[in-house]
Amino acid sequence: MGAKGLTLHTRLSAATVAARQRTEETHQQRQDRTARYLEMARTALAARASAAPEEDAGALPLADHGAALGTDLPRVRTVQEIATNLHSNREEQRRSHEQARREADPTSPPHELPPGVREAYSASARVIVRQVREVQEPEPEPAPDVPDLDELLDLAALHPKRGRGARTEGAGRLARLFDQIARYVLKARGYRVTPSQIVFHLSQELLAKALTVDVKTVRRWTDQLKALGYCDRRPHYSNMTRDGQTVTAVDGMLYAVRLQGGHQAHLVYDDLAHHWRDLDADRKAGRTAWAILKAAQKEEEKARQESQKNMPGSTSPTQGGVWVQMLKDWAVTPGITNAPLEDDPGIFPPAEPKTVRDVVYALPLVLNAHPTKRAALVGMLGAALARQLHDRHSRRWYCRLIWDAYHASVEGRQGLQQLAAQLARLDADRREWGGLRNPAALLVARLR
């Protein structure tokens, strides 16, 4: 072993000896401390024994050692006592839960009964009629009040003084038709406050057909009403495809009609830039004024040929209020042509709806559909909405929306018309609003 190794061994030996001495000192200190505690305990027990009566002299019981030492030690419970206490607590909780269950539903059987006994219990249980709070459907919001046409326009000034139209209403006939359409659109769109004017899209040809006059007469009457500030008229342009090229064409007329006295009806840029209809889709599906007028002409020709078979006083299906109602529906949803001429409640639309606009056009069929086919039609429309709005997991919600609109229409409200107006507005926003990310959420927000 070298000098370095001897020096390291000596240091390790010294450290070991020092550690052993410290351990022995610590052990001795613990023994001394324990001896002191035992001496204190003996002194306390001796003092207790000297102060106790002669009959109680002697060693103290184990239970009294804590009191003799001057401390208040808790009583130690056995395992059996703890288990008994836990079982008692569980039984108390079970009884309280059973009591609460019986108070909530007295006819339900206890849970611990076997399945067969539970069924017999439920079958023989006494029926208890409890008072249930009646949930009433909220009343529909009343349509805003619109002044009478006489307050909005001087009809007497429109009467022709001479010529073929003397002693007739003249342009007042068109004003009355505009007033009916404006009130219908106002209610269908769900306005809560009467605006100063309302704008809608119409066809001059259908107006002329409803009024049984020429298109030139409709233009002349419109100019008279425009001069008085009651309405404003401008053609609306849309892009369409013709011979593989995109061209611009007039898809109808925009009308602004006064709803409050003193207001000058006028059209603004947003009205003219709004996407009112898809002209290509409407032409492909035959939803044009020209198509419906042609169909009406065929029906009238057929009625004239079979006039001898009609009962006295019968009218053609294209007469009466049919054209007025068609104009109202068109004003709510431009391009809709679900007229009674071709409305068969026993059939579905010619093809499954592929766009939101197709759903809008097919909504009126829900009201007139056969009861055995109405559910399938609603399911088809709801699925089309969920697919087009990229919200496939909410198909049942869209079906419920259509059912609610149908029930509102059955009760005399404009449920389907309002829903169609909202969907048409949403479809236009999808085309014009480039930053719209979630059209389904926008529809829900508007319906609230």
Disulfide bonds with the S-S distance in Angstrom:
none
